[in-house]
Amino acid sequence: MVDLKGQYEKIKDQVNKSVLDVIESTAYINGPEVHQFQKELEEYLGVKHVIPCANGTDALQIAMMGLGLQPGDEVITADFTFAATVEVIALLGLTPVLVDVDPESFNIDVEAIKKAITPKTKAIVPVHLFGLAANMDEIMEIARQHNLFVIEDNAQAIGGYYTTKTGKKLKTGTIGDVGSTSFFPSKNLGCYGDGGAIFTNNDDLAHTVRGIVNHGMYKRYHHDVVGVNSRLDSIQATILRAKLPHLDSYNKARREAAKKYTEAFSGIENICTPSCGCDAQHSCNCHVFHQYTLKVKNTDRDALVQHLNENGIPCGVYYPIPLHLQKAYADSRYKEEDFMITNQLVKEVISLPMHTELDDEQIQFITQTVINFVTK
């Protein structure tokens, strides 16, 4: 699904030297490389504060802790996403409220958000799924009307843009009250282990979050807030510093590969290609294609997965089970008719290889193998 080795080969000398420099410095935790990466990512995103942490799941949890959400508070998020988004809500004793998604963008349905709001609702967590920004104009307006926090789950969309109704281009993760991301190796900006970060333009929130990630300490052995141990180590930071200048070119390569996929599938009746977000609210470079996800109609999706695997083509099903049907997050309040889109998507979606090193020969082989199956 990803070619991390091919990507590494192109920056091998820089990465190797940087890692060795950190090892020789012995500044493994909270060292200069972490602080420098923080500053460079702030500049790239155009955000006042970046607080690195240990992983993307921690980033979401810490963002919620920083906002002071309390047990019993309701948090609305999408049913069609990875479990980490709802996991942290439950871990903090908050009440997850899952809602359906848009069939084209796969992102949270704004009308479903409106219907789910109650007096206990305190936050909305839009997930910029597969690399495409959620409808942030509408989400921010809903939040303003109901005095809600917006926590962006930007784990799959680092470097992506959202173009507002006024034409302003903003980086995903920087629009709400706080954003979070993951640097898991397969992400568009990935390290060689685990890593994550929290973004905000709120000075007070940033101060709180900086304490939370380090056991609640601002001064050694003085614990001012309840915290966790969640720090980005210096080796991962130096790898991310090496890769950050290439992020735009990495995302461009993904968009180009996605365009070739879409062109190859054009006119194939049983295949619905993903939206690139090019409409009145978005410019054509908004999607960063963390995944290239098809919907296959009138086709045995699972048999297609087997067919691709038999031909040496990796693929993924993101996601095979809705969160509202997961044992850990089942809730008697949920009604199946409220999740019609998600329930259909989990039967139809399939993600094809998507990374910076895809070439025309690989794309041709992958697309033809899919086409041969769905048109037989």
VEXTIPA-477214 format. One line per field, with one value per residue (C-alpha): chain; x negated, y, z; residue in one letter. Coordinates in steps of 0.05 Angstrom, whole numbers, plus 5000, padded with zeros to 4 digits. Each point is the difference from the previous one (the first is absolute). Example, Ala and Ser with C-alpha at 12.3 -4.5 7.8 and 13.67 -1.06 7.14 Angstrom:
// residues 2
mol = (A, A)
X = (4754, 4973)
Y = (4910, 5069)
Z = (5156, 4987)
type = (A, S)
END
This chain:
// residues 376
mol = (A, A, A, A, A, A, A, A, A, A, A, A, A, A, A, A, A, A, A, A, A, A, A, A, A, A, A, A, A, A, A, A, A, A, A, A, A, A, A, A, A, A, A, A, A, A, A, A, A, A, A, A, A, A, A, A, A, A, A, A, A, A, A, A, A, A, A, A, A, A, A, A, A, A, A, A, A, A, A, A, A, A, A, A, A, A, A, A, A, A, A, A, A, A, A, A, A, A, A, A, A, A, A, A, A, A, A, A, A, A, A, A, A, A, A, A, A, A, A, A, A, A, A, A, A, A, A, A, A, A, A, A, A, A, A, A, A, A, A, A, A, A, A, A, A, A, A, A, A, A, A, A, A, A, A, A, A, A, A, A, A, A, A, A, A, A, A, A, A, A, A, A, A, A, A, A, A, A, A, A, A, A, A, A, A, A, A, A, A, A, A, A, A, A, A, A, A, A, A, A, A, A, A, A, A, A, A, A, A, A, A, A, A, A, A, A, A, A, A, A, A, A, A, A, A, A, A, A, A, A, A, A, A, A, A, A, A, A, A, A, A, A, A, A, A, A, A, A, A, A, A, A, A, A, A, A, A, A, A, A, A, A, A, A, A, A, A, A, A, A, A, A, A, A, A, A, A, A, A, A, A, A, A, A, A, A, A, A, A, A, A, A, A, A, A, A, A, A, A, A, A, A, A, A, A, A, A, A, A, A, A, A, A, A, A, A, A, A, A, A, A, A, A, A, A, A, A, A, A, A, A, A, A, A, A, A, A, A, A, A, A, A, A, A, A, A, A, A, A, A, A, A, A, A, A, A, A, A, A, A, A, A, A, A, A, A, A, A, A, A, A, A, A, A, A, A)
X = (5000, 4941, 4927, 4963, 4934, 5003, 5015, 4944, 4949, 5009, 4984, 4956, 4936, 5035, 5042, 4941, 4956, 5055, 5015, 4927, 4992, 5057, 4969, 4933, 5033, 5037, 5057, 5052, 5060, 5024, 4934, 4984, 5026, 5070, 5002, 4975, 5050, 5055, 4980, 4994, 5068, 5032, 4972, 5023, 5071, 5006, 5022, 4976, 4987, 4979, 4992, 4967, 5020, 4991, 5054, 5063, 5047, 4967, 5006, 5075, 5006, 4955, 5039, 5064, 4966, 4974, 5069, 5024, 5055, 5032, 5029, 5070, 4987, 5023, 4951, 5026, 4957, 5005, 5022, 4956, 4928, 4945, 5017, 4947, 5046, 5055, 4952, 4972, 5070, 5019, 4934, 5012, 5070, 5032, 5060, 4987, 5056, 4990, 5033, 5003, 4955, 5006, 5000, 4953, 4948, 5005, 4996, 5049, 5069, 5015, 5075, 4989, 4959, 5057, 5049, 4953, 4990, 5029, 4990, 4943, 4962, 4933, 4957, 4998, 4943, 4998, 4953, 4967, 5007, 4952, 4969, 5061, 5022, 5069, 5049, 4968, 5040, 5065, 4968, 4971, 5067, 5036, 4948, 5009, 5075, 4998, 4936, 4963, 4926, 4974, 4944, 4972, 4975, 4947, 4963, 5012, 4997, 4935, 4982, 5071, 5038, 5071, 5024, 5053, 5062, 4962, 4943, 4950, 4955, 4986, 4960, 5041, 4992, 4994, 5072, 5035, 4984, 4946, 4975, 4962, 4958, 4962, 4930, 5010, 4951, 5053, 5028, 4986, 4949, 4977, 4942, 4966, 5040, 5057, 5011, 5054, 5015, 5053, 5012, 5035, 5002, 5025, 4943, 5034, 5018, 4929, 4972, 5047, 4983, 4925, 5009, 5045, 4951, 4946, 5034, 5034, 4933, 4978, 4945, 4966, 5037, 5055, 5063, 5050, 5049, 5017, 4955, 4974, 4932, 5004, 4938, 4972, 4929, 4941, 4985, 5071, 4998, 4936, 5030, 5062, 4955, 4968, 5067, 5040, 4968, 5023, 5071, 5030, 4965, 5022, 5072, 4993, 4976, 5060, 5048, 4967, 5006, 5073, 5014, 4972, 5041, 5063, 4986, 4989, 5067, 5039, 5061, 4998, 5072, 4988, 4945, 5010, 4935, 4988, 5018, 4940, 5039, 5000, 5064, 5020, 4968, 4936, 4940, 4971, 4941, 5041, 4999, 4934, 5023, 4975, 5043, 5029, 5067, 5049, 5072, 5016, 5072, 5035, 4934, 4976, 4951, 4969, 4989, 4966, 4953, 4983, 4990, 4952, 4961, 4994, 4969, 4950, 5037, 5009, 5064, 5040, 5071, 5006, 5046, 5036, 5043, 5035, 4980, 5072, 4999, 4935, 5010, 4960, 5043, 5069, 5055, 5074, 5015, 4974, 5049, 4978, 5040, 4955, 4939, 5024, 4939, 4948, 5035, 4996, 4928, 4972, 5025, 4972, 4935, 4932, 4934, 4946, 4925, 4985, 4931, 4948, 4963, 5056, 4981, 5041, 4986, 5024, 5063, 5016, 4992, 5042, 5056, 5005, 5003, 5058, 5036, 4992, 5034, 5058, 5017, 4996)
Y = (5000, 5046, 5000, 5027, 4969, 5037, 5065, 4990, 4986, 5071, 5033, 4945, 5040, 5057, 4955, 4956, 5059, 5034, 4937, 4989, 5072, 4991, 4936, 5034, 5059, 4953, 5051, 4947, 5030, 5072, 5017, 5056, 4960, 4997, 5075, 5015, 4953, 5034, 5068, 4976, 4966, 5063, 5040, 4948, 4997, 5074, 4985, 5033, 4937, 4929, 4954, 4934, 4936, 4925, 4980, 5023, 4966, 5036, 5065, 4993, 4981, 5057, 5050, 4979, 5003, 5069, 5026, 4977, 4953, 4964, 4930, 4997, 5055, 4978, 5002, 4991, 4965, 4957, 4927, 4984, 5008, 4965, 4982, 5047, 5059, 4971, 4961, 5062, 5029, 4937, 4997, 5068, 4982, 5044, 4976, 4984, 5019, 4968, 5027, 4982, 5026, 5030, 4947, 5039, 5029, 4945, 5056, 5017, 5021, 5071, 4987, 4940, 5043, 5049, 4945, 4970, 5063, 4999, 5044, 4953, 5009, 5034, 4984, 4977, 4958, 5002, 4950, 5021, 4929, 4971, 5069, 5042, 5057, 4997, 5056, 5047, 5062, 4966, 4965, 5065, 5035, 4945, 5005, 5075, 4995, 4948, 5022, 4935, 4983, 4974, 4949, 4982, 4929, 5014, 4933, 4985, 5070, 5034, 5052, 5003, 5064, 5023, 5059, 5039, 5032, 5066, 4969, 4996, 4939, 4969, 4938, 4944, 4993, 5075, 5021, 4976, 5014, 4946, 4949, 4935, 4957, 4934, 4988, 4925, 4975, 4991, 5070, 5054, 5028, 4939, 4986, 4933, 4982, 5034, 5075, 5052, 5074, 5048, 5067, 5063, 5075, 5007, 5021, 4977, 4932, 4991, 5014, 4949, 4947, 5010, 4982, 4940, 4966, 5002, 4971, 5067, 5034, 5070, 4998, 4935, 4962, 5053, 4968, 5056, 4960, 4926, 4977, 4941, 4978, 5014, 5029, 4997, 4973, 5036, 4945, 5002, 5076, 5002, 4951, 5044, 5061, 4965, 4983, 5063, 5040, 4945, 4996, 5043, 4960, 4935, 5024, 5023, 4931, 4969, 5046, 4983, 4926, 5010, 5037, 4942, 4950, 5041, 5007, 4925, 4985, 5052, 4970, 4935, 4994, 4960, 5046, 5066, 5038, 5046, 5073, 5046, 5055, 5045, 5040, 5071, 4995, 4964, 5008, 4941, 4991, 4990, 4924, 4968, 4927, 4965, 4945, 4991, 4969, 4973, 4979, 4938, 4989, 4934, 4965, 4953, 5047, 4945, 4957, 5059, 5006, 4926, 5009, 5058, 4963, 4940, 5046, 5028, 5066, 5024, 5035, 5020, 5005, 5064, 4985, 4933, 5011, 5065, 5026, 4997, 4925, 4989, 4965, 5052, 5058, 4970, 5044, 4985, 5071, 4986, 4982, 4966, 5048, 5056, 4966, 4983, 5028, 4970, 4932, 5001, 5026, 4944, 4951, 5038, 5036, 4975, 5039, 4990, 5010, 5074, 5029, 5046, 4948, 4973, 4998, 4995, 4926, 4983, 5042, 4968, 4930, 5017, 5034, 4947, 4945, 5035, 5014, 4928, 4976, 5049, 4994, 4924)
Z = (5000, 5013, 4976, 5060, 4976, 4933, 5034, 5050, 4945, 4973, 5066, 5029, 5010, 5036, 5044, 5019, 5018, 5040, 5040, 5015, 5022, 5050, 5026, 5009, 5035, 5049, 5002, 4988, 5035, 4990, 4966, 4951, 4940, 5031, 5012, 4930, 4968, 5040, 4973, 4929, 5001, 5030, 4942, 4949, 5027, 5015, 5071, 5064, 5041, 4984, 5060, 4980, 5036, 4997, 4950, 4965, 5049, 5058, 4960, 4997, 5073, 5024, 4957, 5036, 5068, 4984, 4984, 5069, 4975, 5059, 5008, 4970, 4949, 4931, 4942, 4929, 4949, 4938, 5001, 4940, 5024, 5039, 5071, 5031, 4989, 5044, 5045, 5033, 5012, 5038, 5038, 5029, 5024, 4947, 4961, 4926, 4953, 4933, 4937, 4927, 4944, 4931, 4945, 4954, 5047, 5053, 5051, 5057, 4976, 5025, 5000, 5045, 5047, 5007, 5017, 5052, 5042, 5070, 5062, 5020, 4934, 5011, 4939, 4928, 4972, 4924, 4970, 4934, 4975, 4948, 4990, 4982, 5045, 5032, 4987, 5050, 4981, 5022, 5060, 5027, 4991, 5038, 5055, 5005, 5004, 5056, 5036, 4985, 4994, 4933, 5005, 4931, 4991, 4947, 5005, 4926, 4969, 5021, 4947, 4973, 4988, 5012, 4960, 5037, 4969, 5001, 4959, 5056, 4998, 5068, 5018, 5028, 5075, 5011, 4991, 5063, 5072, 4998, 4951, 5007, 4954, 4997, 4973, 4995, 4946, 4946, 5007, 4948, 5049, 5039, 5046, 5011, 5062, 5036, 5005, 5001, 5012, 5023, 4965, 5025, 4994, 5072, 5046, 5064, 4971, 4974, 5069, 5032, 4947, 5009, 5073, 4986, 4953, 5053, 5063, 5013, 5014, 4980, 5052, 5018, 5056, 5002, 4973, 4985, 4958, 4992, 4943, 4962, 4974, 4926, 4967, 4930, 5005, 4967, 4950, 4972, 5000, 4959, 4949, 4995, 4990, 4941, 4970, 5013, 4943, 4953, 5025, 4945, 4946, 5034, 4999, 4928, 4980, 5036, 4963, 4934, 5013, 5021, 4935, 4960, 5039, 4988, 4926, 4993, 5034, 4961, 4968, 5040, 5023, 5063, 5027, 5036, 5006, 5061, 4999, 4997, 5034, 4939, 5007, 5017, 5069, 4982, 4954, 4962, 5046, 5064, 5002, 5020, 4989, 5061, 4971, 4930, 5016, 4949, 5008, 4960, 4981, 4982, 5016, 5054, 5034, 5043, 4938, 4967, 5060, 4992, 4925, 5010, 5054, 4954, 4948, 5049, 5009, 5072, 5017, 5062, 5024, 5041, 5036, 5000, 5063, 5020, 5068, 5024, 4989, 5037, 5066, 5039, 4974, 4992, 5028, 5004, 4977, 4930, 4945, 4936, 4958, 5024, 4970, 4930, 4964, 5047, 4998, 4924, 4996, 5043, 4947, 4941, 5016, 4980, 5004, 4948, 5009, 5010, 5013, 4972, 4960, 4956, 4926, 4937, 4990, 5070, 4993, 4933, 5029, 5061, 4963, 4945, 5052, 5034, 4935, 4976, 5064, 5003, 4926, 4992)
type = (M, V, D, L, K, G, Q, Y, E, K, I, K, D, Q, V, N, K, S, V, L, D, V, I, E, S, T, A, Y, I, N, G, P, E, V, H, Q, F, Q, K, E, L, E, E, Y, L, G, V, K, H, V, I, P, C, A, N, G, T, D, A, L, Q, I, A, M, M, G, L, G, L, Q, P, G, D, E, V, I, T, A, D, F, T, F, A, A, T, V, E, V, I, A, L, L, G, L, T, P, V, L, V, D, V, D, P, E, S, F, N, I, D, V, E, A, I, K, K, A, I, T, P, K, T, K, A, I, V, P, V, H, L, F, G, L, A, A, N, M, D, E, I, M, E, I, A, R, Q, H, N, L, F, V, I, E, D, N, A, Q, A, I, G, G, Y, Y, T, T, K, T, G, K, K, L, K, T, G, T, I, G, D, V, G, S, T, S, F, F, P, S, K, N, L, G, C, Y, G, D, G, G, A, I, F, T, N, N, D, D, L, A, H, T, V, R, G, I, V, N, H, G, M, Y, K, R, Y, H, H, D, V, V, G, V, N, S, R, L, D, S, I, Q, A, T, I, L, R, A, K, L, P, H, L, D, S, Y, N, K, A, R, R, E, A, A, K, K, Y, T, E, A, F, S, G, I, E, N, I, C, T, P, S, C, G, C, D, A, Q, H, S, C, N, C, H, V, F, H, Q, Y, T, L, K, V, K, N, T, D, R, D, A, L, V, Q, H, L, N, E, N, G, I, P, C, G, V, Y, Y, P, I, P, L, H, L, Q, K, A, Y, A, D, S, R, Y, K, E, E, D, F, M, I, T, N, Q, L, V, K, E, V, I, S, L, P, M, H, T, E, L, D, D, E, Q, I, Q, F, I, T, Q, T, V, I, N, F, V, T, K)
END
